[in-house]
Amino acid sequence: MMWGVIYPPNHGEYMPKYDYKCEQGKIYEVQQSMSEDKLTECLYHKNCKVQRLMGTPMILSDDIGRGSKRMTDKHLYKELDID
C-alpha cells in the first residue's frame, strides 16, 4: 500500500484528519474542517474516485495517561464504549 499525508496550509492545529483510499489503492490522510464536503476525486490520480475510510478517533484529555494510572487503548476504548 502507498500512504501519503496532505495538510492544507491555513487549517488549524486541531482540525480532524480523514483517511481516503482511491480506486488505484493509494491511501492518504487529509486534514479538513468538519464543515467541508468529503473528497470525491483522488488528489494524486486524474479521474479516480476515492472513498473516505473509517478511522480511530483521537482523544485528548488532561486526565488520561498520568503516572501509574495510564490507561491502555483497549481499556480506554472500553471505558468510552468505542469498538
mmCIF file of the N, C-alpha and C atoms, coordinates in Angstrom:
data_MODEL
# 
_entry.id   MODEL 
# 
loop_
_atom_site.group_PDB 
_atom_site.id 
_atom_site.type_symbol 
_atom_site.label_atom_id 
_atom_site.label_alt_id 
_atom_site.label_comp_id 
_atom_site.label_asym_id 
_atom_site.label_entity_id 
_atom_site.label_seq_id 
_atom_site.pdbx_PDB_ins_code 
_atom_site.Cartn_x 
_atom_site.Cartn_y 
_atom_site.Cartn_z 
_atom_site.occupancy 
_atom_site.B_iso_or_equiv 
_atom_site.pdbx_formal_charge 
_atom_site.auth_seq_id 
_atom_site.auth_comp_id 
_atom_site.auth_asym_id 
_atom_site.auth_atom_id 
_atom_site.pdbx_PDB_model_num 
ATOM 1   N N  . MET A 1 1  ? 0.829   -1.194 0.000   1.00 0.00 ? 1  MET A N  1 
ATOM 2   C CA . MET A 1 1  ? 0.000   0.000  0.000   1.00 0.00 ? 1  MET A CA 1 
ATOM 3   C C  . MET A 1 1  ? 0.867   1.249  0.000   1.00 0.00 ? 1  MET A C  1 
ATOM 4   N N  . MET A 1 2  ? 0.348   2.278  -0.600  1.00 0.00 ? 2  MET A N  1 
ATOM 5   C CA . MET A 1 2  ? 1.045   3.566  -0.610  1.00 0.00 ? 2  MET A CA 1 
ATOM 6   C C  . MET A 1 2  ? 0.320   4.506  0.348   1.00 0.00 ? 2  MET A C  1 
ATOM 7   N N  . TRP A 1 3  ? 1.062   5.273  1.121   1.00 0.00 ? 3  TRP A N  1 
ATOM 8   C CA . TRP A 1 3  ? 0.483   6.203  2.082   1.00 0.00 ? 3  TRP A CA 1 
ATOM 9   C C  . TRP A 1 3  ? 0.972   7.614  1.775   1.00 0.00 ? 3  TRP A C  1 
ATOM 10  N N  . GLY A 1 4  ? 0.169   8.595  2.082   1.00 0.00 ? 4  GLY A N  1 
ATOM 11  C CA . GLY A 1 4  ? 0.561   9.983  1.931   1.00 0.00 ? 4  GLY A CA 1 
ATOM 12  C C  . GLY A 1 4  ? -0.195  10.827 2.940   1.00 0.00 ? 4  GLY A C  1 
ATOM 13  N N  . VAL A 1 5  ? 0.279   12.032 3.172   1.00 0.00 ? 5  VAL A N  1 
ATOM 14  C CA . VAL A 1 5  ? -0.372  12.937 4.117   1.00 0.00 ? 5  VAL A CA 1 
ATOM 15  C C  . VAL A 1 5  ? -0.485  14.306 3.471   1.00 0.00 ? 5  VAL A C  1 
ATOM 16  N N  . ILE A 1 6  ? -1.663  14.893 3.528   1.00 0.00 ? 6  ILE A N  1 
ATOM 17  C CA . ILE A 1 6  ? -1.902  16.224 2.974   1.00 0.00 ? 6  ILE A CA 1 
ATOM 18  C C  . ILE A 1 6  ? -2.392  17.126 4.111   1.00 0.00 ? 6  ILE A C  1 
ATOM 19  N N  . TYR A 1 7  ? -1.681  18.192 4.391   1.00 0.00 ? 7  TYR A N  1 
ATOM 20  C CA . TYR A 1 7  ? -2.112  19.176 5.387   1.00 0.00 ? 7  TYR A CA 1 
ATOM 21  C C  . TYR A 1 7  ? -2.197  20.538 4.709   1.00 0.00 ? 7  TYR A C  1 
ATOM 22  N N  . PRO A 1 8  ? -3.418  20.987 4.371   1.00 0.00 ? 8  PRO A N  1 
ATOM 23  C CA . PRO A 1 8  ? -3.538  22.312 3.771   1.00 0.00 ? 8  PRO A CA 1 
ATOM 24  C C  . PRO A 1 8  ? -2.966  23.378 4.694   1.00 0.00 ? 8  PRO A C  1 
ATOM 25  N N  . PRO A 1 9  ? -2.328  24.404 4.136   1.00 0.00 ? 9  PRO A N  1 
ATOM 26  C CA . PRO A 1 9  ? -1.554  25.362 4.920   1.00 0.00 ? 9  PRO A CA 1 
ATOM 27  C C  . PRO A 1 9  ? -2.316  26.204 5.935   1.00 0.00 ? 9  PRO A C  1 
ATOM 28  N N  . ASN A 1 10 ? -3.548  26.578 5.694   1.00 0.00 ? 10 ASN A N  1 
ATOM 29  C CA . ASN A 1 10 ? -4.225  27.522 6.587   1.00 0.00 ? 10 ASN A CA 1 
ATOM 30  C C  . ASN A 1 10 ? -5.225  26.866 7.523   1.00 0.00 ? 10 ASN A C  1 
ATOM 31  N N  . HIS A 1 11 ? -5.119  25.577 7.738   1.00 0.00 ? 11 HIS A N  1 
ATOM 32  C CA . HIS A 1 11 ? -6.036  24.921 8.655   1.00 0.00 ? 11 HIS A CA 1 
ATOM 33  C C  . HIS A 1 11 ? -5.480  24.961 10.069  1.00 0.00 ? 11 HIS A C  1 
ATOM 34  N N  . GLY A 1 12 ? -6.379  24.904 11.035  1.00 0.00 ? 12 GLY A N  1 
ATOM 35  C CA . GLY A 1 12 ? -5.990  24.962 12.439  1.00 0.00 ? 12 GLY A CA 1 
ATOM 36  C C  . GLY A 1 12 ? -5.242  23.728 12.893  1.00 0.00 ? 12 GLY A C  1 
ATOM 37  N N  . GLU A 1 13 ? -4.609  23.844 14.017  1.00 0.00 ? 13 GLU A N  1 
ATOM 38  C CA . GLU A 1 13 ? -3.776  22.771 14.550  1.00 0.00 ? 13 GLU A CA 1 
ATOM 39  C C  . GLU A 1 13 ? -4.594  21.524 14.898  1.00 0.00 ? 13 GLU A C  1 
ATOM 40  N N  . TYR A 1 14 ? -5.836  21.690 15.331  1.00 0.00 ? 14 TYR A N  1 
ATOM 41  C CA . TYR A 1 14 ? -6.631  20.558 15.777  1.00 0.00 ? 14 TYR A CA 1 
ATOM 42  C C  . TYR A 1 14 ? -7.756  20.207 14.821  1.00 0.00 ? 14 TYR A C  1 
ATOM 43  N N  . MET A 1 15 ? -7.565  20.439 13.544  1.00 0.00 ? 15 MET A N  1 
ATOM 44  C CA . MET A 1 15 ? -8.559  20.044 12.544  1.00 0.00 ? 15 MET A CA 1 
ATOM 45  C C  . MET A 1 15 ? -8.565  18.527 12.433  1.00 0.00 ? 15 MET A C  1 
ATOM 46  N N  . PRO A 1 16 ? -9.731  17.943 12.199  1.00 0.00 ? 16 PRO A N  1 
ATOM 47  C CA . PRO A 1 16 ? -9.781  16.483 12.041  1.00 0.00 ? 16 PRO A CA 1 
ATOM 48  C C  . PRO A 1 16 ? -9.019  16.035 10.792  1.00 0.00 ? 16 PRO A C  1 
ATOM 49  N N  . LYS A 1 17 ? -8.486  14.822 10.860  1.00 0.00 ? 17 LYS A N  1 
ATOM 50  C CA . LYS A 1 17 ? -7.772  14.231 9.733   1.00 0.00 ? 17 LYS A CA 1 
ATOM 51  C C  . LYS A 1 17 ? -8.567  13.024 9.267   1.00 0.00 ? 17 LYS A C  1 
ATOM 52  N N  . TYR A 1 18 ? -8.811  12.968 7.974   1.00 0.00 ? 18 TYR A N  1 
ATOM 53  C CA . TYR A 1 18 ? -9.597  11.885 7.396   1.00 0.00 ? 18 TYR A CA 1 
ATOM 54  C C  . TYR A 1 18 ? -8.727  11.055 6.462   1.00 0.00 ? 18 TYR A C  1 
ATOM 55  N N  . ASP A 1 19 ? -8.921  9.735  6.502   1.00 0.00 ? 19 ASP A N  1 
ATOM 56  C CA . ASP A 1 19 ? -8.209  8.830  5.608   1.00 0.00 ? 19 ASP A CA 1 
ATOM 57  C C  . ASP A 1 19 ? -9.075  8.582  4.381   1.00 0.00 ? 19 ASP A C  1 
ATOM 58  N N  . TYR A 1 20 ? -8.428  8.604  3.219   1.00 0.00 ? 20 TYR A N  1 
ATOM 59  C CA . TYR A 1 20 ? -9.093  8.330  1.952   1.00 0.00 ? 20 TYR A CA 1 
ATOM 60  C C  . TYR A 1 20 ? -8.335  7.238  1.219   1.00 0.00 ? 20 TYR A C  1 
ATOM 61  N N  . LYS A 1 21 ? -9.072  6.447  0.438   1.00 0.00 ? 21 LYS A N  1 
ATOM 62  C CA . LYS A 1 21 ? -8.452  5.419  -0.403  1.00 0.00 ? 21 LYS A CA 1 
ATOM 63  C C  . LYS A 1 21 ? -9.006  5.567  -1.809  1.00 0.00 ? 21 LYS A C  1 
ATOM 64  N N  . CYS A 1 22 ? -8.092  5.647  -2.800  1.00 0.00 ? 22 CYS A N  1 
ATOM 65  C CA . CYS A 1 22 ? -8.535  5.802  -4.183  1.00 0.00 ? 22 CYS A CA 1 
ATOM 66  C C  . CYS A 1 22 ? -8.692  4.445  -4.846  1.00 0.00 ? 22 CYS A C  1 
ATOM 67  N N  . GLU A 1 23 ? -9.316  4.438  -6.032  1.00 0.00 ? 23 GLU A N  1 
ATOM 68  C CA . GLU A 1 23 ? -9.560  3.200  -6.769  1.00 0.00 ? 23 GLU A CA 1 
ATOM 69  C C  . GLU A 1 23 ? -8.258  2.485  -7.138  1.00 0.00 ? 23 GLU A C  1 
ATOM 70  N N  . GLN A 1 24 ? -7.150  3.217  -7.188  1.00 0.00 ? 24 GLN A N  1 
ATOM 71  C CA . GLN A 1 24 ? -5.870  2.615  -7.547  1.00 0.00 ? 24 GLN A CA 1 
ATOM 72  C C  . GLN A 1 24 ? -5.120  2.086  -6.315  1.00 0.00 ? 24 GLN A C  1 
ATOM 73  N N  . GLY A 1 25 ? -5.711  2.211  -5.123  1.00 0.00 ? 25 GLY A N  1 
ATOM 74  C CA . GLY A 1 25 ? -5.142  1.627  -3.916  1.00 0.00 ? 25 GLY A CA 1 
ATOM 75  C C  . GLY A 1 25 ? -4.323  2.563  -3.045  1.00 0.00 ? 25 GLY A C  1 
ATOM 76  N N  . LYS A 1 26 ? -4.156  3.832  -3.459  1.00 0.00 ? 26 LYS A N  1 
ATOM 77  C CA . LYS A 1 26 ? -3.379  4.772  -2.646  1.00 0.00 ? 26 LYS A CA 1 
ATOM 78  C C  . LYS A 1 26 ? -4.222  5.216  -1.457  1.00 0.00 ? 26 LYS A C  1 
ATOM 79  N N  . ILE A 1 27 ? -3.634  5.171  -0.268  1.00 0.00 ? 27 ILE A N  1 
ATOM 80  C CA . ILE A 1 27 ? -4.306  5.615  0.953   1.00 0.00 ? 27 ILE A CA 1 
ATOM 81  C C  . ILE A 1 27 ? -3.567  6.841  1.460   1.00 0.00 ? 27 ILE A C  1 
ATOM 82  N N  . TYR A 1 28 ? -4.305  7.899  1.773   1.00 0.00 ? 28 TYR A N  1 
ATOM 83  C CA . TYR A 1 28 ? -3.680  9.115  2.271   1.00 0.00 ? 28 TYR A CA 1 
ATOM 84  C C  . TYR A 1 28 ? -4.592  9.808  3.268   1.00 0.00 ? 28 TYR A C  1 
ATOM 85  N N  . GLU A 1 29 ? -4.011  10.679 4.047   1.00 0.00 ? 29 GLU A N  1 
ATOM 86  C CA . GLU A 1 29 ? -4.697  11.408 5.114   1.00 0.00 ? 29 GLU A CA 1 
ATOM 87  C C  . GLU A 1 29 ? -4.829  12.871 4.693   1.00 0.00 ? 29 GLU A C  1 
ATOM 88  N N  . VAL A 1 30 ? -6.015  13.435 4.898   1.00 0.00 ? 30 VAL A N  1 
ATOM 89  C CA . VAL A 1 30 ? -6.273  14.832 4.552   1.00 0.00 ? 30 VAL A CA 1 
ATOM 90  C C  . VAL A 1 30 ? -6.836  15.533 5.780   1.00 0.00 ? 30 VAL A C  1 
ATOM 91  N N  . GLN A 1 31 ? -6.303  16.695 6.087   1.00 0.00 ? 31 GLN A N  1 
ATOM 92  C CA . GLN A 1 31 ? -6.798  17.493 7.211   1.00 0.00 ? 31 GLN A CA 1 
ATOM 93  C C  . GLN A 1 31 ? -7.883  18.407 6.665   1.00 0.00 ? 31 GLN A C  1 
ATOM 94  N N  . GLN A 1 32 ? -9.104  18.269 7.197   1.00 0.00 ? 32 GLN A N  1 
ATOM 95  C CA . GLN A 1 32 ? -10.251 19.029 6.708   1.00 0.00 ? 32 GLN A CA 1 
ATOM 96  C C  . GLN A 1 32 ? -11.109 19.507 7.869   1.00 0.00 ? 32 GLN A C  1 
ATOM 97  N N  . SER A 1 33 ? -11.796 20.595 7.624   1.00 0.00 ? 33 SER A N  1 
ATOM 98  C CA . SER A 1 33 ? -12.791 21.073 8.571   1.00 0.00 ? 33 SER A CA 1 
ATOM 99  C C  . SER A 1 33 ? -13.976 20.113 8.534   1.00 0.00 ? 33 SER A C  1 
ATOM 100 N N  . MET A 1 34 ? -14.677 19.987 9.652   1.00 0.00 ? 34 MET A N  1 
ATOM 101 C CA . MET A 1 34 ? -15.850 19.118 9.696   1.00 0.00 ? 34 MET A CA 1 
ATOM 102 C C  . MET A 1 34 ? -16.959 19.636 8.792   1.00 0.00 ? 34 MET A C  1 
ATOM 103 N N  . SER A 1 35 ? -16.955 20.929 8.491   1.00 0.00 ? 35 SER A N  1 
ATOM 104 C CA . SER A 1 35 ? -17.989 21.511 7.638   1.00 0.00 ? 35 SER A CA 1 
ATOM 105 C C  . SER A 1 35 ? -17.679 21.365 6.145   1.00 0.00 ? 35 SER A C  1 
ATOM 106 N N  . GLU A 1 36 ? -16.459 20.955 5.795   1.00 0.00 ? 36 GLU A N  1 
ATOM 107 C CA . GLU A 1 36 ? -16.099 20.764 4.394   1.00 0.00 ? 36 GLU A CA 1 
ATOM 108 C C  . GLU A 1 36 ? -16.707 19.474 3.857   1.00 0.00 ? 36 GLU A C  1 
ATOM 109 N N  . ASP A 1 37 ? -17.028 19.484 2.566   1.00 0.00 ? 37 ASP A N  1 
ATOM 110 C CA . ASP A 1 37 ? -17.520 18.269 1.924   1.00 0.00 ? 37 ASP A CA 1 
ATOM 111 C C  . ASP A 1 37 ? -16.389 17.255 1.825   1.00 0.00 ? 37 ASP A C  1 
ATOM 112 N N  . LYS A 1 38 ? -16.737 15.970 1.890   1.00 0.00 ? 38 LYS A N  1 
ATOM 113 C CA . LYS A 1 38 ? -15.702 14.951 1.755   1.00 0.00 ? 38 LYS A CA 1 
ATOM 114 C C  . LYS A 1 38 ? -15.217 14.914 0.304   1.00 0.00 ? 38 LYS A C  1 
ATOM 115 N N  . LEU A 1 39 ? -13.993 14.450 0.130   1.00 0.00 ? 39 LEU A N  1 
ATOM 116 C CA . LEU A 1 39 ? -13.416 14.375 -1.205  1.00 0.00 ? 39 LEU A CA 1 
ATOM 117 C C  . LEU A 1 39 ? -14.151 13.335 -2.038  1.00 0.00 ? 39 LEU A C  1 
ATOM 118 N N  . THR A 1 40 ? -14.222 13.582 -3.350  1.00 0.00 ? 40 THR A N  1 
ATOM 119 C CA . THR A 1 40 ? -14.822 12.611 -4.260  1.00 0.00 ? 40 THR A CA 1 
ATOM 120 C C  . THR A 1 40 ? -13.816 12.142 -5.300  1.00 0.00 ? 40 THR A C  1 
ATOM 121 N N  . GLU A 1 41 ? -12.777 12.950 -5.552  1.00 0.00 ? 41 GLU A N  1 
ATOM 122 C CA . GLU A 1 41 ? -11.760 12.582 -6.534  1.00 0.00 ? 41 GLU A CA 1 
ATOM 123 C C  . GLU A 1 41 ? -10.385 12.542 -5.874  1.00 0.00 ? 41 GLU A C  1 
ATOM 124 N N  . CYS A 1 42 ? -9.537  11.633 -6.356  1.00 0.00 ? 42 CYS A N  1 
ATOM 125 C CA . CYS A 1 42 ? -8.195  11.457 -5.807  1.00 0.00 ? 42 CYS A CA 1 
ATOM 126 C C  . CYS A 1 42 ? -7.336  12.691 -6.060  1.00 0.00 ? 42 CYS A C  1 
ATOM 127 N N  . LEU A 1 43 ? -6.526  13.033 -5.085  1.00 0.00 ? 43 LEU A N  1 
ATOM 128 C CA . LEU A 1 43 ? -5.625  14.172 -5.213  1.00 0.00 ? 43 LEU A CA 1 
ATOM 129 C C  . LEU A 1 43 ? -4.375  13.815 -6.007  1.00 0.00 ? 43 LEU A C  1 
ATOM 130 N N  . TYR A 1 44 ? -4.137  12.533 -6.223  1.00 0.00 ? 44 TYR A N  1 
ATOM 131 C CA . TYR A 1 44 ? -2.919  12.075 -6.887  1.00 0.00 ? 44 TYR A CA 1 
ATOM 132 C C  . TYR A 1 44 ? -3.145  11.558 -8.310  1.00 0.00 ? 44 TYR A C  1 
ATOM 133 N N  . HIS A 1 45 ? -4.347  11.035 -8.589  1.00 0.00 ? 45 HIS A N  1 
ATOM 134 C CA . HIS A 1 45 ? -4.633  10.443 -9.898  1.00 0.00 ? 45 HIS A CA 1 
ATOM 135 C C  . HIS A 1 45 ? -5.826  11.135 -10.531 1.00 0.00 ? 45 HIS A C  1 
ATOM 136 N N  . LYS A 1 46 ? -5.732  11.452 -11.811 1.00 0.00 ? 46 LYS A N  1 
ATOM 137 C CA . LYS A 1 46 ? -6.848  12.083 -12.532 1.00 0.00 ? 46 LYS A CA 1 
ATOM 138 C C  . LYS A 1 46 ? -7.953  11.062 -12.780 1.00 0.00 ? 46 LYS A C  1 
ATOM 139 N N  . ASN A 1 47 ? -9.187  11.540 -12.726 1.00 0.00 ? 47 ASN A N  1 
ATOM 140 C CA . ASN A 1 47 ? -10.377 10.724 -12.993 1.00 0.00 ? 47 ASN A CA 1 
ATOM 141 C C  . ASN A 1 47 ? -10.417 9.448  -12.145 1.00 0.00 ? 47 ASN A C  1 
ATOM 142 N N  . CYS A 1 48 ? -10.033 9.560  -10.907 1.00 0.00 ? 48 CYS A N  1 
ATOM 143 C CA . CYS A 1 48 ? -10.013 8.419  -9.990  1.00 0.00 ? 48 CYS A CA 1 
ATOM 144 C C  . CYS A 1 48 ? -10.842 8.788  -8.752  1.00 0.00 ? 48 CYS A C  1 
ATOM 145 N N  . LYS A 1 49 ? -11.836 7.999  -8.450  1.00 0.00 ? 49 LYS A N  1 
ATOM 146 C CA . LYS A 1 49 ? -12.715 8.281  -7.312  1.00 0.00 ? 49 LYS A CA 1 
ATOM 147 C C  . LYS A 1 49 ? -12.086 7.781  -6.015  1.00 0.00 ? 49 LYS A C  1 
ATOM 148 N N  . VAL A 1 50 ? -12.480 8.397  -4.897  1.00 0.00 ? 50 VAL A N  1 
ATOM 149 C CA . VAL A 1 50 ? -11.987 7.992  -3.578  1.00 0.00 ? 50 VAL A CA 1 
ATOM 150 C C  . VAL A 1 50 ? -13.148 7.693  -2.647  1.00 0.00 ? 50 VAL A C  1 
ATOM 151 N N  . GLN A 1 51 ? -12.860 6.936  -1.608  1.00 0.00 ? 51 GLN A N  1 
ATOM 152 C CA . GLN A 1 51 ? -13.832 6.751  -0.536  1.00 0.00 ? 51 GLN A CA 1 
ATOM 153 C C  . GLN A 1 51 ? -13.151 7.082  0.781   1.00 0.00 ? 51 GLN A C  1 
ATOM 154 N N  . ARG A 1 52 ? -13.916 7.687  1.675   1.00 0.00 ? 52 ARG A N  1 
ATOM 155 C CA . ARG A 1 52 ? -13.372 8.026  2.986   1.00 0.00 ? 52 ARG A CA 1 
ATOM 156 C C  . ARG A 1 52 ? -13.447 6.790  3.868   1.00 0.00 ? 52 ARG A C  1 
ATOM 157 N N  . LEU A 1 53 ? -12.364 6.509  4.560   1.00 0.00 ? 53 LEU A N  1 
ATOM 158 C CA . LEU A 1 53 ? -12.272 5.341  5.417   1.00 0.00 ? 53 LEU A CA 1 
ATOM 159 C C  . LEU A 1 53 ? -12.658 5.701  6.844   1.00 0.00 ? 53 LEU A C  1 
ATOM 160 N N  . MET A 1 54 ? -13.134 4.723  7.581   1.00 0.00 ? 54 MET A N  1 
ATOM 161 C CA . MET A 1 54 ? -13.429 4.924  8.996   1.00 0.00 ? 54 MET A CA 1 
ATOM 162 C C  . MET A 1 54 ? -12.108 4.916  9.752   1.00 0.00 ? 54 MET A C  1 
ATOM 163 N N  . GLY A 1 55 ? -11.927 5.859  10.636  1.00 0.00 ? 55 GLY A N  1 
ATOM 164 C CA . GLY A 1 55 ? -10.687 5.935  11.401  1.00 0.00 ? 55 GLY A CA 1 
ATOM 165 C C  . GLY A 1 55 ? -10.938 5.823  12.888  1.00 0.00 ? 55 GLY A C  1 
ATOM 166 N N  . THR A 1 56 ? -9.873  5.698  13.634  1.00 0.00 ? 56 THR A N  1 
ATOM 167 C CA . THR A 1 56 ? -9.950  5.674  15.089  1.00 0.00 ? 56 THR A CA 1 
ATOM 168 C C  . THR A 1 56 ? -9.935  7.108  15.585  1.00 0.00 ? 56 THR A C  1 
ATOM 169 N N  . PRO A 1 57 ? -10.833 7.488  16.477  1.00 0.00 ? 57 PRO A N  1 
ATOM 170 C CA . PRO A 1 57 ? -10.854 8.867  16.956  1.00 0.00 ? 57 PRO A CA 1 
ATOM 171 C C  . PRO A 1 57 ? -9.623  9.208  17.795  1.00 0.00 ? 57 PRO A C  1 
ATOM 172 N N  . MET A 1 58 ? -9.188  10.458 17.690  1.00 0.00 ? 58 MET A N  1 
ATOM 173 C CA . MET A 1 58 ? -8.104  10.917 18.541  1.00 0.00 ? 58 MET A CA 1 
ATOM 174 C C  . MET A 1 58 ? -8.739  11.531 19.785  1.00 0.00 ? 58 MET A C  1 
ATOM 175 N N  . ILE A 1 59 ? -8.340  11.075 20.951  1.00 0.00 ? 59 ILE A N  1 
ATOM 176 C CA . ILE A 1 59 ? -8.929  11.531 22.201  1.00 0.00 ? 59 ILE A CA 1 
ATOM 177 C C  . ILE A 1 59 ? -7.893  12.339 22.965  1.00 0.00 ? 59 ILE A C  1 
ATOM 178 N N  . LEU A 1 60 ? -8.223  13.606 23.253  1.00 0.00 ? 60 LEU A N  1 
ATOM 179 C CA . LEU A 1 60 ? -7.329  14.471 24.001  1.00 0.00 ? 60 LEU A CA 1 
ATOM 180 C C  . LEU A 1 60 ? -7.957  14.759 25.357  1.00 0.00 ? 60 LEU A C  1 
ATOM 181 N N  . SER A 1 61 ? -7.212  14.510 26.419  1.00 0.00 ? 61 SER A N  1 
ATOM 182 C CA . SER A 1 61 ? -7.708  14.778 27.761  1.00 0.00 ? 61 SER A CA 1 
ATOM 183 C C  . SER A 1 61 ? -6.540  14.995 28.702  1.00 0.00 ? 61 SER A C  1 
ATOM 184 N N  . ASP A 1 62 ? -6.718  15.871 29.656  1.00 0.00 ? 62 ASP A N  1 
ATOM 185 C CA . ASP A 1 62 ? -5.687  16.105 30.660  1.00 0.00 ? 62 ASP A CA 1 
ATOM 186 C C  . ASP A 1 62 ? -5.675  14.998 31.717  1.00 0.00 ? 62 ASP A C  1 
ATOM 187 N N  . ASP A 1 63 ? -6.770  14.257 31.842  1.00 0.00 ? 63 ASP A N  1 
ATOM 188 C CA . ASP A 1 63 ? -6.894  13.269 32.908  1.00 0.00 ? 63 ASP A CA 1 
ATOM 189 C C  . ASP A 1 63 ? -6.382  11.885 32.543  1.00 0.00 ? 63 ASP A C  1 
ATOM 190 N N  . ILE A 1 64 ? -6.124  11.639 31.274  1.00 0.00 ? 64 ILE A N  1 
ATOM 191 C CA . ILE A 1 64 ? -5.738  10.300 30.836  1.00 0.00 ? 64 ILE A CA 1 
ATOM 192 C C  . ILE A 1 64 ? -4.225  10.220 30.675  1.00 0.00 ? 64 ILE A C  1 
ATOM 193 N N  . GLY A 1 65 ? -3.648  9.157  31.162  1.00 0.00 ? 65 GLY A N  1 
ATOM 194 C CA . GLY A 1 65 ? -2.246  8.882  30.892  1.00 0.00 ? 65 GLY A CA 1 
ATOM 195 C C  . GLY A 1 65 ? -1.250  9.456  31.863  1.00 0.00 ? 65 GLY A C  1 
ATOM 196 N N  . ARG A 1 66 ? -1.657  9.805  33.060  1.00 0.00 ? 66 ARG A N  1 
ATOM 197 C CA . ARG A 1 66 ? -0.725  10.363 34.041  1.00 0.00 ? 66 ARG A CA 1 
ATOM 198 C C  . ARG A 1 66 ? -0.217  9.290  34.979  1.00 0.00 ? 66 ARG A C  1 
ATOM 199 N N  . GLY A 1 67 ? 1.064   9.201  35.106  1.00 0.00 ? 67 GLY A N  1 
ATOM 200 C CA . GLY A 1 67 ? 1.686   8.312  36.085  1.00 0.00 ? 67 GLY A CA 1 
ATOM 201 C C  . GLY A 1 67 ? 1.282   6.862  35.949  1.00 0.00 ? 67 GLY A C  1 
ATOM 202 N N  . SER A 1 68 ? 1.037   6.211  37.083  1.00 0.00 ? 68 SER A N  1 
ATOM 203 C CA . SER A 1 68 ? 0.729   4.782  37.086  1.00 0.00 ? 68 SER A CA 1 
ATOM 204 C C  . SER A 1 68 ? -0.721  4.497  36.705  1.00 0.00 ? 68 SER A C  1 
ATOM 205 N N  . LYS A 1 69 ? -1.547  5.523  36.575  1.00 0.00 ? 69 LYS A N  1 
ATOM 206 C CA . LYS A 1 69 ? -2.949  5.324  36.224  1.00 0.00 ? 69 LYS A CA 1 
ATOM 207 C C  . LYS A 1 69 ? -3.193  5.381  34.712  1.00 0.00 ? 69 LYS A C  1 
ATOM 208 N N  . ARG A 1 70 ? -2.121  5.315  33.937  1.00 0.00 ? 70 ARG A N  1 
ATOM 209 C CA . ARG A 1 70 ? -2.245  5.394  32.485  1.00 0.00 ? 70 ARG A CA 1 
ATOM 210 C C  . ARG A 1 70 ? -3.082  4.225  31.958  1.00 0.00 ? 70 ARG A C  1 
ATOM 211 N N  . MET A 1 71 ? -4.069  4.532  31.116  1.00 0.00 ? 71 MET A N  1 
ATOM 212 C CA . MET A 1 71 ? -4.926  3.510  30.529  1.00 0.00 ? 71 MET A CA 1 
ATOM 213 C C  . MET A 1 71 ? -4.358  3.062  29.191  1.00 0.00 ? 71 MET A C  1 
ATOM 214 N N  . THR A 1 72 ? -4.468  1.777  28.909  1.00 0.00 ? 72 THR A N  1 
ATOM 215 C CA . THR A 1 72 ? -4.115  1.295  27.575  1.00 0.00 ? 72 THR A CA 1 
ATOM 216 C C  . THR A 1 72 ? -5.248  1.663  26.625  1.00 0.00 ? 72 THR A C  1 
ATOM 217 N N  . ASP A 1 73 ? -4.978  1.675  25.336  1.00 0.00 ? 73 ASP A N  1 
ATOM 218 C CA . ASP A 1 73 ? -6.019  1.985  24.358  1.00 0.00 ? 73 ASP A CA 1 
ATOM 219 C C  . ASP A 1 73 ? -7.215  1.057  24.507  1.00 0.00 ? 73 ASP A C  1 
ATOM 220 N N  . LYS A 1 74 ? -6.942  -0.234 24.725  1.00 0.00 ? 74 LYS A N  1 
ATOM 221 C CA . LYS A 1 74 ? -8.006  -1.221 24.857  1.00 0.00 ? 74 LYS A CA 1 
ATOM 222 C C  . LYS A 1 74 ? -8.947  -0.854 26.008  1.00 0.00 ? 74 LYS A C  1 
ATOM 223 N N  . HIS A 1 75 ? -8.378  -0.504 27.156  1.00 0.00 ? 75 HIS A N  1 
ATOM 224 C CA . HIS A 1 75 ? -9.206  -0.142 28.313  1.00 0.00 ? 75 HIS A CA 1 
ATOM 225 C C  . HIS A 1 75 ? -9.904  1.201  28.116  1.00 0.00 ? 75 HIS A C  1 
ATOM 226 N N  . LEU A 1 76 ? -9.222  2.136  27.476  1.00 0.00 ? 76 LEU A N  1 
ATOM 227 C CA . LEU A 1 76 ? -9.817  3.445  27.211  1.00 0.00 ? 76 LEU A CA 1 
ATOM 228 C C  . LEU A 1 76 ? -11.011 3.322  26.282  1.00 0.00 ? 76 LEU A C  1 
ATOM 229 N N  . TYR A 1 77 ? -10.879 2.537  25.190  1.00 0.00 ? 77 TYR A N  1 
ATOM 230 C CA . TYR A 1 77 ? -11.986 2.349  24.259  1.00 0.00 ? 77 TYR A CA 1 
ATOM 231 C C  . TYR A 1 77 ? -13.159 1.664  24.945  1.00 0.00 ? 77 TYR A C  1 
ATOM 232 N N  . LYS A 1 78 ? -12.869 0.707  25.851  1.00 0.00 ? 78 LYS A N  1 
ATOM 233 C CA . LYS A 1 78 ? -13.946 0.046  26.591  1.00 0.00 ? 78 LYS A CA 1 
ATOM 234 C C  . LYS A 1 78 ? -14.629 1.049  27.507  1.00 0.00 ? 78 LYS A C  1 
ATOM 235 N N  . GLU A 1 79 ? -13.856 1.875  28.189  1.00 0.00 ? 79 GLU A N  1 
ATOM 236 C CA . GLU A 1 79 ? -14.405 2.897  29.083  1.00 0.00 ? 79 GLU A CA 1 
ATOM 237 C C  . GLU A 1 79 ? -15.298 3.887  28.341  1.00 0.00 ? 79 GLU A C  1 
ATOM 238 N N  . LEU A 1 80 ? -14.901 4.247  27.129  1.00 0.00 ? 80 LEU A N  1 
ATOM 239 C CA . LEU A 1 80 ? -15.652 5.218  26.328  1.00 0.00 ? 80 LEU A CA 1 
ATOM 240 C C  . LEU A 1 80 ? -16.668 4.548  25.401  1.00 0.00 ? 80 LEU A C  1 
ATOM 241 N N  . ASP A 1 81 ? -16.789 3.212  25.487  1.00 0.00 ? 81 ASP A N  1 
ATOM 242 C CA . ASP A 1 81 ? -17.726 2.427  24.686  1.00 0.00 ? 81 ASP A CA 1 
ATOM 243 C C  . ASP A 1 81 ? -17.461 2.617  23.185  1.00 0.00 ? 81 ASP A C  1 
ATOM 244 N N  . ILE A 1 82 ? -16.189 2.473  22.803  1.00 0.00 ? 82 ILE A N  1 
ATOM 245 C CA . ILE A 1 82 ? -15.788 2.549  21.409  1.00 0.00 ? 82 ILE A CA 1 
ATOM 246 C C  . ILE A 1 82 ? -15.351 1.164  20.977  1.00 0.00 ? 82 ILE A C  1 
ATOM 247 N N  . ASP A 1 83 ? -15.865 0.691  19.845  1.00 0.00 ? 83 ASP A N  1 
ATOM 248 C CA . ASP A 1 83 ? -15.462 -0.640 19.336  1.00 0.00 ? 83 ASP A CA 1 
ATOM 249 C C  . ASP A 1 83 ? -14.088 -0.605 18.751  1.00 0.00 ? 83 ASP A C  1 
# 
